[in-house]
Amino acid sequence: MKTPRIALAGISLESNAFSPMATEQDFRSLSYFSGTDILDAARGAPSTLSREMQSFIAAMDITGPWDAVPLICTASHPWGPVEQAFFDRTVDSICEQLKAAGPVDGVYVANHGAMVATESQDPDGDMLARIRAVVGSDVPIICTLDLHANVSETMVEAATVLVAYLTNPHVDMMERGEEAAMVMRGILGGAIEPHSVFIRMPIVPPSVTLLTHAGPYAELINYGQRRKRELAGAILNVSILGNFAFSDTKYNGIGIVVTGRHALEPAQTLAREIAELCWENRARFDKTLTPISNAAAMATDVSNAPGMPALIFSDSGDNPGGGGGGDTTELLRALLGVETEDVLYGAFFDRPLVAKAIEVGVGNSFEAQFNTDPKTSFGAPLSVSARVVAINHEPIVGRLGIYAGRRIDCHPSCLLEVGEYKIKVVVISNRYQCADPVFFEQFGLDIGKARIVCVKSRGHFRAGFIPWFAPEQVLEIDTAGLTSPVLQRLDWDNLPRPVLPLDANTDWIPPNWS
């Protein structure tokens, strides 16, 4: 058997249609690798290369000879629609390099799946279709996706197999990269002849209802994986995509993609089973959040009662991991107005504030201006007395959850002690969601000694802070912002209406494949 030549590419962005446009700088400031730099980043020290790409390359390395054809692999923090010109240039370059490389035996694409462009609602599909046009109909294209992807018919048709995460918080990126490599090897070896089927449900749930440890989405994931095992090898992959509501596209909705190992019929049967279970549980894809006033009162109660369990608050309306600015002051302002003790708050994204702290110097006090240059209508400035506790000029490496083993370039960063009750606030110079204890630990803070921890993160903090906070110690706070889970507050342009939970009159008819 000849040594297979496998091309490697990826453009990863979770687009919030209500956030500012994602530019080339947004990609280059987080993760941009081309050519052999992709291989070096995958096989070297901790980097910002996607975990899926790293593990795909590692799995291919240990399962036999192969020749990598690395093209471009880039990612941005979740933000708004990608600038069309940058996206087109990047895909042009990927396709031109692919043509110049000569025939390949397979293509692996590491995308997120919820990207929107300034002129296209389906750039992920556009990218896969263009790659398919270059390599032809017989070359396998395996694409990994975040489980918040908005799947289009074009994506299903252009890719040979779509492989989505199974966990939220996302902790299985390595496994999915490995799975993609095993699928690639199986197809090239003739052991797999995949056939996929796709169903989109008229349900656009907020991300807070898409956890996989418990709840309706977890039950769908678990059902799909159990039935896959029971069907004695007839099913290759079950991917249930929760969608990313804030992308606001006609492709939104829970997506069910089932791939048969050798035939289409078993995949159709299982996909319909999952869809019917999803529809039966449609009313459960909703959640009541904790009002800010309640959260402030609870912070006081917990601070004054050492016997009460500590709590972690999610600033759910301003999640940088979903396109939030990481700079709203609503929750911090509320906490400053009540008596508290041992409160940690992070991570606030504000480059000018970090620069001012560096200028003032460690140990000195000043009037801190939080969000003096608001990027959105939600970013009210806040002025408060602060003392500079510490400054860090170096990158950090995540240790738990989504950032585990990954380089985090949030530096320079600082730790401020603010207000009468000395709330400790971490301020960063690059927009990350606070999903790992290392954001606090870089300054020597002990999470275990905190009474209240506030994080600008929607859900990934759960995996990062699980050693200290069980699910019953987690509160999702009803804050305003670009990522508010209360979907009724936003003005939607492109969602496929009627759709739940926005429209009570929504109906669904199961597909008839007979």
Buried (B, 14 or more C-beta within 10 A) or exposed (E): EEEBBBBBBBBBBBBBBBBBBBBBEBBEBBBBBBEEBBBBBBEEEBBBBBBBBBBBBBBBBEEEEBBBBBBBBBBBBBBBBBBBEBBBEBBEBBBEBBEEBEEBBBBBBBBBBBBBBBEBBBBBBBBBBBBBEBBEEEBBBBBBBBBBBBBBEBBBEBBBBBBBBBBBBBBBBBBBBBBBBBBBBBBBEEEBEBBBBBBBBBBBBBBBBBBBEEBBBBBBBEBBBEBBEEBEEBBBBBBBBBBBBBBBBBBBBBBBBBBBBEEBEBBBBBBBBBBEBBBEBBEEBBBEBBEBEEBBEBBBBBBEEEEEEBBBBBBBBBBBBBBBBBBBBBBBBBBBEBEBBBBBBBBBBBBBBBEBBBEBEEEEEBEBBBBBEBBBEBBBEBEBEBBBBBBBEEBBBBBBBBBBEBBBBBBBBBBBBBBEBBBBBBBBBBBBBBBBBBBBEBBEBEBEEBBBBBBBBBBBBBBBBBEBBEEEBBBBBBBBBBBBBBBEEBEBEBBBEEBBBBEEEBEBEEEEEE
